[in-house]
Amino acid sequence: MSLMVDTFGRKVEYLRLSVTDRCDFRCVYCMSEDPCFLERDQVLSLEELAWVGQAFTELGVSKIRLTGGEPLVRSDCDKLVKQLGALPGLAELSMTTNGSRLTKFAEKMRDSGLTRLNISLDTLKPELFTELTRNGKVERVIAGIDAAKAAGFKRIKINAVILRGQNDDEVLDLIEFCRDRELDIAFIEEMPLGIIDERKKSRHCSSDEVKSIISKRYQLSVSNKRTGGPARYYTMPGSSIHVGFISPHSNNFCHECNRVRVTVEGRLLLCLGNEHSVDLKVIIREFPGDIEKLKTAILNAIKLKPKEHVFDMEGEVQILRFMNATGG
């Protein structure tokens, strides 16, 4: 049972832990074209990240998701996976990745104790993929997905951000891709984090619009599947896969939020859509080895978790940090 309960009665049982702010892509909804990354001494070491994971599991977290940037840019990430995977009380250790390095690392991650994968894939068109990622190759990601399946990962989930006028014509193509490979998929409304020139265009596509597109071919039925995250899942006839929708704009899910994030520079973010945060790195480095002091700081911070986020697509950007600095 989680010891972390905020002032609104929500239990925090899920930690998203960023292992790097760096990435081999430059996705248009995630970061600027010429990002400024953190210096090495500003980021938590693998040992410090494992220490954070231990503190949270001792406080009742049962699920940790490793995020970035791109986690597999940190090539020794398997060492962290082994340390976290051995923590008592941790029921699930997962990762969100862009998939570009999975042909090299999928088997190693699986052998090290990673249990689930979310893989980002917004388009199947090679030219558009390179445009949206600013440098990526869709063939590498598809090969990475196949490598993950071959390595034995079950219930792999594809994450797709749908943007009006860019990839909204591929919703059904992505559905068919996932049906053919028996992959779950979650369609995500774009989140307005960081000042990005491309976002000045009116490109927001709601979950209801995506559902409407799918319903032209397949009837969606509400599923009771829950993963501990914000997605709402549906099933389709003739397939075992689940189709999820993450809707921070059109279907606010704050009332049941059970998660917090820790950035790679050690900031505990209490809400994706607010700037409320606490610097854990100061405590980790000032009191090395004192896990009780770290746990006390976390418990005190949970009391600051806000009731909800408010995303305004029409107004000024409220959250200046980019998604790669936020942690997936």
Protein Blocks (a to p, Z undefined) as FASTA:
>chain_A
ZZbdcfkopacfbdcddfbfbdfbdcfklbcfbdcdddfklpccfklmmmmmmmmmmnop
abdcddedjfklmmmlmmmmmmmmmpghiabdcdddehlmmmmmmmmmmmnopabdcddd
fbfbfklmmmmnopacfklmmmmmmmmmmnopahiacdddddehklmmmmmmmmmmmmmn
opacdddddddehjafklmpccbdcfklmmmmmmmmpccdddfbdehiabdcdddehiab
dcddddfklmccklmgcbdcddfkopacfbfkbcbdcdfklmmmmmghilmlmmmmmmmm
mmmpcfbdcddfklccfblbdfklnoZZ
